[in-house]
Amino acid sequence: MSQINEIYMTAQTHISNPIAADESLSLAARRIDFADSISSRNSWTQLSMRVPDIRCAACALKIERHLSAMSDVTRVATNLADKRVVVDFSAGDAFDFIDAVEQLGYTALPDRLNLAQDALQKERKSMLARMGVAGIGMMQVMMFALASYVAGPEGIEPAYEGLMHWASLAVATPVALYSSMPFHLGAFRDARNRHLGMDVPISLAILAAYSLSLLNTVLYAGSVYFDSVCMFAFLLLIGRYIELGSRQKYQLSQNLNDHILPNAVQLFTEGKPGLYVSVKSVPVGARVKISADQVIPIDGIIVGGQASVNEAAFTGESIPVSKGLDMLTLAGSRLVNGELVIECTTKYEDFVLTRISVLFRESSLYKPKFSLLADQIASYFVGFILLVTIASALFWLQAGSDQWFSIALAVLVVSCPCALSLATPVAYTVSLAALRNHGVVIRNGEFLERLAATDGIVFDKTGTLTTGALQLGQVKLLTPSINRNQAVEIAAALERGALHPIAKAFPLGSSYTAEDINISAGEGVSGRVEGQYYRLGKPDFAAGIPMPAPPAAGMWILLAAQVPLAWLQLIDEPRPEAASVVAGLQDRGYAIGLLSGDGAKEGRRIASLLGITNITTDATPDAKVLVVQQRQATGVRLLMVGDGINDTAAMASAHVSIAVSPVDVVVQESADATLLTNSLSSLPLLIKFSKKVRRIIRQNVSWAITYNLFVIPLAVAGLLQPWMAALGMSLSSLFVVFNANRLREVRD
């Protein structure tokens, strides 16, 4: 509203000072345009913007260093694959950073998918037109040059040769000045900012070849290189065009909300359709009615109807799930059949889909250590290229070779480290999108690196290795002052609203209401029921003294007031896939452990069913942390897999952690990654995939370094023609892009 008022007030002053008013109106409109890209946190603000002009690691590094030097900046991160820049700052105006980026000669756009896609689509169309001009020019110039190639040792008449040169000049000029303009603009911006990016050697090669050829054509003396100019531009533009296509495809995975959720939703009030509101403005408590083949626009609880729902956007599974009353639905799911009335339970900012998008975008900013090293190498490598090029030209010129200029061109182009800059970010972005499509959400960017290095795994029991679908079994009364129904209903009242699997074992309806409820993670719950203070949980917590549980199998919890009142048996069984997953991981050499807060008897029962011998039971949250730290002190890089609040501290202490379909957002924020599929079957596949990501990134980096080390000596020795250099550089970049695309699916 304040931004609208700002525009209104500016319009009021337009008559008295139209120029100043126009400037203010433009600024206010721009602030509205960037409003979605600026988010306020507790003590800092984050600006996220798209910078489509970023071409290479040197560009990204220049922006990062320039913005990091500004006051109040706490972090600057760039994603080369989707050309996004994120700035975290504690004070100041976000537009100071936008202006700073534009002063460097780059274009800053709001971080919205439609704008990014529009910019990318325009760039692709422009690139396609430039590539068409370069391709036609290359064919025509090659035809003109063919006369000299087939004329034999005596050559062609000088007059005809001059005519061919002038014809080639006419064709090559639009290629050098129009098709190659993206390289020239990038090089000019780099020169103005006093840093050497990837466009510098390319632009120099094209302009140098064109200028010398133009001079020799006018003077009717020397060789011309118009064919090399056209071939340079065409081959390099092909590489960039393919790279743009890959980036456009993976940009769609950046913000799920923008292309999954509808823009507006019709509220359902008093049993009839109501007003349309933005999906971002649906209030908590509002209801919407969804029919078959429609996308569910909100996170909420079903209050009417029954339907089959496709949750592939979260789990990667296309098999529909049956949904009915009081069941949770997530924004982004799609109704296959049936009809539902859903009551909104969370704000747009807290939708699971929104949180997944935020986590995905944040994790994509992470740069592995070898990526940072590659960026540093690439930023200095262009300077090295220019020195080697000058040295090669001087050497062959002094040696009397008439090929000195061709050799210099070949060195200048062939050694450009584009592949080195793309090696890691492209592979990492593709892998993150593949994981998200498989139902894995990454919070910590280091997750894949750490998971690939893991050699030990420890599991929580309840809800992780077991189904978590606890059922109430026996109730053993310890005093005649309470009956079975009373004990169960008191326990149900204490557990009402809790998210732990134990709470689900009790019926939803209870004649009692609990007050002053307090949950002690890993211990139990306490509260007042009809004025009486009760505790429910482990014996030490509930009764204040150790008490042996009944001998029957299952998990036993104690209900107590001033004295122990009743034992309640909760029965849980291992997940159907747990035994095969544990056995498979053990066969691959992983040391498997079970870490549970439940009693020893139940812990040993589940462990024996799954073939786990390393068992720790009766563990409090603090004890779980201690166990994890002790095992890691022996050199084990431990993966902690859990699902409850009592696991969060241990997960934070582990080398890497995974939450299995957690129901509490605190758990998801404590884990490095979350499995939304609610199945352990994804775990071995995820570990294998992390190793594949590491392997492909190493392949890309190794290829890029090996390529440059191999071709530079060949070019310096005069064994590569300029067209070979252009082809080699393009193929080198395409290799790392295509190799990275092997990560687009998570599979065996």
N, C-alpha and C positions, 0 to 999 in steps of 0.2 A: 504494500500500500504506500509505503514511504517513497518507493521508486516512481510510482504513478503520480504521487503528489509533486515529486521533483520535476517531472515532465510538465505537469499542469502549471506550476509556478513559472517554469521557463517560458511556456507559451504566453503567459500573461505579460512578460517583459519584452516580448518580441517586437512590439511596435517601437518602443523607446530605444532599443539597442539590438537591431536584428542580427548583426554579425555575432556578438557575444551570445545571444540567445540561441542561435543555430549551433554554435560550438557546445553550449551547455546541453542542449537537447540531444545532440549526437552522443555526448558523453553519458547522459542518463540512459539513453537507449542502449548504449553499449554495456552499461552496467547490468541492465536487465538481461541482455544477451548472455552475459557471463555468469548470471546469478546461480545457475545450476552447477557451475564448475567451481564454485567457492563454497566450502563447508567449514563451519566453526566447530571446533572440538572444545575440550575442557579449558585448556590454557593456551591453545594455539589454533591457527587457521590453516586450511589446506587449499591450494589452488591447483587444479588439474586442467591442462590445456593441450590441444593438439598442435604440433608444429610440423606441417607437411613438408617443409623445406629441409628437414634433417636428412642428410644423404649417407652419412657414415659415422663411425665412432668418433672421429675428430670433431665433427659438428656437435655431437651430443656432449663430448667432453668440454668443448668451448662454452656451451650454454651452461653446463653444470658449474664450471669454475667461475663464470661471470656472475651467475646468480648467487652462488655460495659466498662470494665476496661481499654481497650486500648485507646491510645490518639486519639483525633480528631473524635471519634465516637459520633454521635448525636442520633442514635436510633438502637436498635437491636430487631427484632421481629421474632418469630418462629410460624409456623403452624404445630402442631403435627399431624393433620389429613393427610396432604400431605407431611410432612417432609421437609419443606422449611424454610430456614433461610435468612432473609433480613437484610443487614447492610447499614445504611446511614452514610457517613463520609465526613468530610469537607476537609481533606488533607491526603496524604499518598498513598500507593499502595494497591489496592484491594487484591493482592496476599498475603499481610501480614495477612489478616483476613482468607484467605483460608488456609494458613500454620498454623495459630493458631488453627483452627478447626481440622486439621489433626494431630497436635501435641497432641490434647486431645484424639486421637485414633479413630476419626470418619472419614468417607469417604466424601469428598466434590466433588460434580458433578456439571457441568454447569446446569443452570435452563432451560433445554429444555425438552419438553414433550417426545420426542422420547427416550432420555437418561433415563429420570425418568421411563418411561414405560418399557424400556429394563431392568433396574435395578430391577424394581418390578417383572417383569416376571421371571428373573433369581432367585430372592428370592423365588418366589412362587414355581418354579420347585424344588429348593433346599429344601424348606420346605415340599413339597409333598414327596420327596424321604426320608427325615428324618422321616416324619410322617408314611410312609409305613414301615420303619424299626422298628419304635417304636410300631406300631400296631401289626405287626407280632411277635415282641419280647414279647409284653404284652400277646398275646394269648398263646404263647409257655410257658412262665413263669407261667401263671395261670394254665396251664395244669400240670406243674411240682408241683406246690403248692397244686393242688387239692388232691394229694395223702395224704398230711398231714391233710387236712380239713376233709376228709371222713374216716380217719383211726380210729376215735373214741377216747375215753379217754386214751387208752393205747398207741396210736401213732404207728408209723411204726418202723421197725428195724433201728437202728442207721446207719448201713451200707447203707441201701437204702436211708435214709434221707440225708446222706452225698452225695450220688450220685446225688440226686435231686438238692442239693445245688450247686454242681459243674456244673451241666447242666444249672441251672438257671444263674450261673455266666457267662457261655459262651454266653448265649443269651442276658443277660442284659448289658454286657460290651459294645457292639456297640451302644446300646440305650443310655447308660450313657455318652459315650465318642464321639459318632457321632451325634445321633439324638438331644442330648441336647447341642451340641456345641454352638448354638446361645446364649443360656442363659449363658454359661460359659464365652464366649468372652465378652458379655455385662457386666457381673459381674467383670471380670478382668479389663476392661476399667474403670468401675466405681471406683474400688478400687484404680487403678493407679491415677485417678483424685481426689481421696479422697472425694467422695460423694456417697450416697447410692441411687441407682436406683432400678427399679422394678425387674431387673434380679438378684440382689444380693440374696434375700431370696430364689428364685427358684433354683438358682445354688447351694446355700448352702444345701438346702434340698436334691437335687439329689445326690450331691457329698457325703454328710454325710451319707445318707442311703446306697449308693453304697459302700463307704469305710468301714463302720461298717459291712456290709454284707460280703464283701470280707474278712475282718479280721476273722469273725466268721466262714466262710467257710473253710479258711486255718487252723484255730485252732480246727475245729470240735466242736465248743461250741457256745451257744447263738442262738438268732433268726436272720433270714435274712429278708431283705426287698426288694428283687429284684422285686417282683410283684409291690410294691409301686413305685419303680424307673421307671419301664416301664409305669405304669399307669399315673404317674405324667407327664412324657415326652409326652405321646400320647395325653392326654386330653388338655394339655397346647398348644401343637402344633396345635391341631384342632382349638382352639380359635384364635391363631395367623394367621392361614391359612385363616379363614373366614374374619378376620379383613383385611388381605392383599387384598382379593377379593373386599371388599367394597372400599378400598382406590384406587385400580386400576380403578374402575368404575368412581370414582369422580375426579381422576386426569385428565381424559379426558375433564372435563369441565373447567379446569384451563386456558388453552390457546386455545381459539377458532380458532385463525388464523392457528395454526399448523395442525389441522385436518379438517378444512373447506376449506381454500383457497389452490389453486394449488401452487406448488413451482415456476413455470415459466408461463409466458404468452406471446403470440405472438402479437406483435404490428401490427396495421393496418394502413399502410401509403399509401397515394395517391391512395386509393381505392383498394389496394391489400395487401395480407399478407406480413409482414416484419419480422424483427429479433425476436428471443425469448430472453426475459430478465427475471430476477428474479422478482417476484411479489413485492418484497421490493424495487426494483429499477425503477419501472415505473415512468417516469417523469410527472409532471403536464402538461397537454396539449396533452399528447399522447392519441391515440385512440386504442381501441380493439374491435373486432367483436365477439359477443357471440351468439351461436346457442342454440336450444332447448336442455334441460336437462343438460346444462353446468352451472357451478357456476360463478357468476359475480365476477371477481378478484379485482375490484377497486371501489372506490367511485367516482361517476362522473355524468355527464349530458348526457342524450340520445340525440344524434345528427342524428340518423337514425334508422328507423324501428319501429315496434310496437310488443309488446309481453305481455304475462301473466307471472308475476313474483311471486314466492313463497318467502315471507319474514319471514318465521317461525323462522329463526335464531335470529330475533330481537323481533318480536311481539308475538311469540308462536302460531300465527294463521296460519293454513295450507291452508286457502282459498287464491288462487292466486289473485294478484292485477294487473289490466290492466295498462300498462306503455306505454307512447308515447313520442313524441318530447318534449325537454326542461324539462323533468321530472327527478327527482333525483333518482339514483339507489345506492345501498349500497353493498360493497364487502361482500360476504357470502350469498347473495340472489341467488336463482336458477331459471333459465328460465324454465317454464313449456312448453311453445310453442312459436313460432315466432322467430324473429332474431333481434338483436340490435347492433348498433354501439355506443359505449360509450366513451366519452372524460373524461379523468382523471382530477379531480378538486382538489385533495388533495394528499399529500404524504402518504406513508404507515403508518408512525407514527401517522397520524391524521385521519386514517380511523375510522369510528364509531366502527367497529368490534375490532380494535386494542385498542381503548379507553375503550371499554366495558371490554376487557380482563384485561387491566391494573387496572381498577377500581375493577373488581371482585377479582383479585389476592391481591390487597391492602386491600380490606375490609375483606378478609378471614384471614388476620393477626391479626385482632382485637380480643381481649380477654375480655369478660364481667367481671365485678368485681368479681362475684362469681367464675368464672373460675380461676382468679388470686389467689383467696383465696384457691381454691381446689388444685392448683399447689403448693402453700406454704405448705398446710397440707400434701400433698403427699410426698414432699421432706423431711419432718421430720418423716413421719409415718413409713418408713422402719426401721429407728433406733429404734422406739418404738416397732416394731414387733420383732426385734432381742432381745431386753431386755425382752419382755414378753415371748419369746421362751426359753431363758436361765432360767428365773425364773420358768417357768412351768416344765422344765426338772429337775431342782434342787429340786423343791418341790416334784414331784412324785418319784424321785430317793430316796430322804430322807424318803418318806413314804413307801418305799419298793415295789413299783409297778414295775412289769416287763414290763409294757407298757409305761414307761417314754419316751423312744425314739420315739415311735409311736405318742405319744401325742405332743412331741416337733415338729415332722415333720408336723403334722396336723396344729398346730398353725403357723408354719413358712409359710406354703403354703396358708392356707385359708384366712389369713388376708392381703395378698398382695393387695394394693389399685389400681390395674389396672383399675377397673371400674371407680374409682373416677377421674383418669387422662383422661379417654376417654369421660366422661360424657358430657362435654361441647363442645370440639373441633369437635367431630364427628357430633353432632347435628347441630352445627353452619355451618360447611362446607356443609352438605347435604342441609340445608335450603337455603344457598346462591346459590347453583347450581339449586335448584328448582325455586327460584325467577328468576334467569337469563333465565331459559327455559320458564318461563311465561312472559317474556318481561319486567322484572324489573331489572334495573341496580343500584347497591348500591355503593355510593361513600364513605359514612361514615360508619365505622364498627359499630358504636353505633346505627345505624338506627333502627334495629329491637327492641332493648331494649326501645328506646325512643318512638317508634310508639305504642308499646304495652301499654305504660303508658299515652298515649294521652287522653284528655277528652274534647278538643275543636278543631274545624276545621274552618279555614277561607279560602275562595276561592277568587282568582282573577276572573274577569268576562270574558273579551274578550280572546278567545282562550282556556279558561279553562272550565268555565261553558257553554260558547257558542261555536259554531263550529269554530269560527275564520275565516270562509269563507265569509268575508265581501263583499258586493256588493254595487256598487255605485248607489244611488237612485237619488233624486232631486239635482239640482244645482240652488241655488238662488243667482242671481247676485246683487251686492250692488252698482255697478257703471256702466255706459254705456261704459266705456273705455275698457271693456273686454267682450268677448262673452263666451258661454258655452264651446265650444271646446278648446278655449285658456286656460280657467281655469283648465279644466281637464288635458290637456297636460302639463301645467306647474306643476300641482300637481304630475303627473306621472313622470316627469323628476326629481323632488325633491325626490320622493320615490324610484327611480330606485336603485336596489341593496340592499335596506333595507330588513330585515328579519321579521319585525313586520307584523301581519295580515293586518294592514291598507294598507301596500304597495301592497298587493295582490289584493286589490279592484280596482286598476287602471290598464289600459291596458299596456302591455309591450312596445308597439311601441309608440314613441313620436317624434314629429318633433323638439323638443327642447332638449338641453343638459344642464344639471345643473353642476355648478362648485362650489368649496369651500363648499361642503355639510357638514353640522354639525347636528348631531342628539342629541337632548336633551331628555334623557330618561323620559318618562311619560308626556312630554310636546308637542313635535313636532319636525319638521325638518326645516332647513333653508338652503339657498344657493343662488347662482347667476344664473339667466337664461337670456342670451343675455344682460349681463351687469347690469340687474336690480336685486336688492336684494329682495327675497321673503321669507316669513315665512308661514308655514302650520302646524296647530295643534289647541290646545286649544285657546279660544279667548284671555285670559290673555297673552299667549305666542305670538300669531300671531299679535294681534293688540295692545298689551300693556295695554289694559283696559278691564274690564269685559263687556261682551256683551251678552244679552239674545239670546239663540238659537231659531230658528223657532219652532213653536208648534208641528210639525209633529213628529211621533215616529222615533226612530233610533238614531244613534250617529252622531252628527254634528261637523264638523271641519271647521276652518276658514282659507281661503287663504288671505294673506295681503301683501302689499308692504309698501309704506308710509301711505296708508289708507286701510281699509278693502275692499276686492275685491269681495269675494263670499263665501257663505256657501255651503259646500258639505255634502250631507247626505250619511251615511254608514249604511247599514242594516245588522244586525246580529241576529241570532236566537239561543235559547238554544240547547245544544246537545240533541239528542233524548233520551239518557239515564240519563240526568242530574236530571230530576224531581224525578225519582224512586231512584236514588242514594242518593240524599239529603233527601228524605222522609225516606229511610231505615236507614240512619245514625242518623236522628233525633229520630226515633223510638228506636234506641239502646242507646239513652241518650246523644248523642253528641250535644254540642251547636254549631250551624252552623252560620257563618257570611259571608257576601260578602264585599270584599274590592276592590274597583274599582277606576281607575283614570278617568273614563268617567263621564259625567254629571249626575246630580241627576235624571232627568227624565228617561233617558235610564236605569240607575242603578235600579230604582224602578220598571220599567217595567219588566226587567229580573227577579228581586227578587220576584215579585208577581207571575210570572209564575211558579217559583220553590218553592214557599212557604217559602222564607227566610225573616225574619223580622229584623234581625240585619244587617243594611246596612251602609256602609261608601262609599261615592262617592266623585268625584273631588279630589281624594287623589294623591298627588305627591309621588315619591318614598320615600322621607323623612317622609312624613305623614303616609305612610304605615308602616314604621318602628316604628313610635311613637304609632300607634294603636296596633300593635302586642305587643310592650313592655308594654303598659298600661294594656292590657288584661292579660298578663302573670304576671304582678305585683299583680293581684288579686288572684293568685294561680292556674290559668288555665294553663295546659300544652298544648300548641297550636301547631297544625299541619297547616302549610301554604302550599297551593296548588296553583301553578302558572305556567306560561309558558313564560313570557317575561323578557327582561332586566330590566324593571321598577319594577319587583318583586324580583330581586336578593337580594337586601339589606334586605327586609322584610323576605325572606326565610332564610337568614343567621342569623337573629335575633330570629326566631321562635325556639321552643323547638325541632321541627323536621320539615323537608320540603320535598315536592315531586314536581318534575317538570313533567308536562304532555306533552310528545312528543315535547320538545323544539327544535326550529330550530337554536338556537344560542348556541355554546359550553360554553359560559360564564354562561348561565342559568343552564346548566347541572352541571357545576363545582360548582355552588353555592348551589344546592340542595343536600340533603342527599341521595336521590334516584330519578330515572327517570323512568316514565312509557313510554315504547316505543310503546305501543299498540294504543296510541292516543284515548283512551276510558276511561271514568271515572268508567266504570263497574268494573275495577280491584281494585278500591280503597277500597270498603268495604271488598272484599276478602283478600286484602293485610293486612288490619288492623286485620282481624280475624286470618290470618296466623301468624302474629307477636305474637299474644296472644298464639297461639298454640305452637310456638317455645319456648316462655318463659315457658309455662306449661311443655313441654317435657323435657327441660333442667332441670327444677326444679325436675321433676320426676326422671331423671337420677341421679342427685346429691343426692336427698333424698334416692333413692334406694341404691346407693353406700355407703353412710354413714350408713344407717340402716342395710345393709348387714353386714358390718364390726362390728358394735356394737352388732349385734345379734350372729354372728358365732364365734367371738373370745372367749366369755365366754364358749360356747359349746365345742370348741376345748380345751381350758384350763382345762375344767372339765373332759376331756377324753371321751366325748360323740360322737366325730367324728373320724372316721377312716381316715387314710391318703388319701385313694382313694376318700373318700367323700370330703375331703378338696380340692383336685385337681379339682374334678368335680364342686364343688361349685364356686371356683374362676373362672373357665372357663365360666360357665353359667352366672356368674355375669357380666363379661366383654361382653359376647354376648348379654345379655339383653339390655345394654345401646346402643350397635351397632344396634340391631334390632329395638329398640324403636326409635332411631334417624332416621331410615329409613322410619318411618311414615311421615317424612317431605319431602319426595322426590317429592311430587307433591303439587302444590298450588290449592286447591279445597275446595268446601263447605263440 
